[in-house]
Amino acid sequence: MRKSFVFLSVLGLAACGKPQERPATAAAAAAPALSEQERRLLTASTILLPPGLSPDSLPDPHSRGAQMLIAYCPQCHMLPSPASHASQDWPSVARRMWVRIDMMHGDLGVSVPAEGDRIAMLNYLMAHALKVAEHLPEGPGKNVFSAMCSRCHLLPDPRTHSPADWIAVIERMERNMQRMKVSGLSHEQTVSIIQYLQTASRRS
């Protein structure tokens, strides 16, 4: 029990706060040795974190919701993009994060958002969430897009981006896939998806 508590404390401090600087030798002596299983858990938690945004790249970055996101979320992980989830998914995701942050409050020095701050964050996330496609238009590349992109998230509405912007969006998704250790796309699949989205995004 004590070993698990010590490991969780070290994991929480590594993810959520910046401990006071101490001489390297003292810090090394104070840190408990991690088991192989504990090191695997720590590595897995790092790999599975989605890529983050910079504060100024958030939509409407000066709004209260964005400021609350900037204040609380980077305590434990990188700043999330509101478009990483659909509006119907954000309430359950936010609830899961709030349970965790409530559990880490106290010795780990994590600041906990008040009820009003949580509502502002959730409203902000839902307002700028991923716009999900209700009905995908037919066309070459639709099946590849549906099969490959649905592995990580709901399928976005092709009209979310302009034809010119879809190239950069797909490139960013491919980098995310590499970071998340998800099998990537072939060149042919990438071209097929981009062409489909560019064509579909032009439709009214």
N, C-alpha and C positions, 0 to 999 in steps of 0.2 A: 504493500500500500504506500509506504513512504517513498519507495523508488518511483512509482507511478506519479506521485504528487510532485516530486522533484523534476521529473521529466516534463510534465505538463507546465510547470513553472518556467523551465528553461525555454520550452517551445513558445510559450506566450510572450516571454520577454523578447525573444528573437523576432517575433512577428509584429508585436504591438508597441514596443517602446524602445527607447534608446537609453540603456542603463548608464549610470555615471561612469566616466572613464576611470580606469584603474590601471596600474602597471600591468604589462602583459603577463609577467610571471605570477602575479597575485591572482589575476583573472583565471589563468589556466589552472592554478592550484584549487581555486574555489569551484570551478565547473566540474560537475560529476561526469564520469565517463559514460557515454551512451552505448547501449547494447546494439547489436547488429539490427535487430528489429526496430529499435527506436530511431536509428539513423535512416532506415528505409522509410519509416513514417514521415520523418522530417523532410527527406528528399521528395517523397510523393506529394506532400502538401505544397511544396514549392513548384513542382512540375505542373500540378493541376490548377494553379492560380491563373486566371485569364490575364492577358496583357492589359495594362492600365492606360489611362489617359492622363495628360497633363491638365491642371486646373483650367487653364485658359482655352483648352480645346473642348470643354463641356458645352453643351448648348445652353444659352442664356446663363453664362457663368456667374453673373452678379446677382441672380435671383436667390431668394432665401433657401430654396431647396438645394440649389447647387452649392451654396456656401455650407450648408449642413453636411452635404456629402463630402466636401473637402475637409471639413473639420473632424468628422468621425470615422469615415471608412478607411483612410490610409493608416489608422492606428494598427490595423491587422493585415491589410493587403493593399494591393495597388488600387488606384482610383477606378471604379467600374464605369463602363459606358452604359448610359440608360438604354441604348439600343442592343445591349447584350441579351435582353429578355423581352418578351412581349408583355403588353400591359396586363394580360390575364395571369401572367406568371409572377410578376413582381411582388404581389402581396405575400405569397408563400415564401419567396426568396428573402424578402425583407424580414419576415417573421423569424425565419431560421437564423438570420444574422443577429437579430435583436436578442434571441435566446442566448446566443453565444456571447455577445458583448455583455449581457447581464451577468453571465457566469464568470466572465473574466474581470469584472469590476472588483476593485479592492486592492489586493496585494500586487497585482500586475500593473496597476496604475492606468487602467483603461477608462477613459471618460465615457459616461453613458448619456445618450441623448434623452432629453425630456420628452414627454408625450407629444407636445406641440411640434418639436423638432422632428420626431418620427413621422408625423402626419405630413409635414412639409416635404420631407425627403421622399416619402412614398408617392405623394401627388406629383412631385417633380419627375420621378422615375417613370411613372405611368404616362405622364404627358409627353415624354420624349422617348418612349419605348419603341422597340422594333415594330414597324408596321407590317403586320402579317398579311399574306396574300389570301383572300377569300376564294378566288377562282383564278387559277393560273391559265393564261391564254395558251392555246395550242401552238405548236411550232417546233421546228428542229431544235434539239437540245433540252426540251422540257423535261424529259425523263432523266437525263443525266443530272440536270440541276436539282430535280426533286430527290433523286437517290443520294447524291453526294452531299448536298448542303443540309439535308434534314438529319444528318448524323449528329450535328452539333446544336442545332437550334431549329425553331419553326421557320418555315420558308417566308422570306420577306416579299413584300409586294414589289414587283419589278419597277413600279413607278416611284419607288422611294428615292431612286437616284436617276440622274440624267444618263443618256447613253455614254457620254464621255467619261462620266464619273465611275461607271461600273468597272472599268479596267483597274483603277486604283483600289476599289473596294475588294475585288477578287484577289488582287495581289496581297492586300492586308490579311484577308482570310487565309490565304495559303501560308503566310508567315505565322499566323495564329495556330494553324494546324501543325506546323513543324514544332512550335513551342509546346503544344499540348500533346505531342506524340501521337497525333492522329494521322493515319496513312493518307498521303497526299494525292493530288490529282495528276493524271498524265497530261502531257501537253495537249493532246487531242481533246481531253475532257475540259481543260481550262478554256480552250478556244471555243468549244461548243457551248459552254455555260455563258461566257461573255457575249457571244453572238446572240444567244437566245434572250438574255436580259436586255441587251441593247435594243433588239427588235421589239420586245414586249414593253419596254419602257416608253416607246414612242406611241403606243396605243392609248387612246383616251379611255 
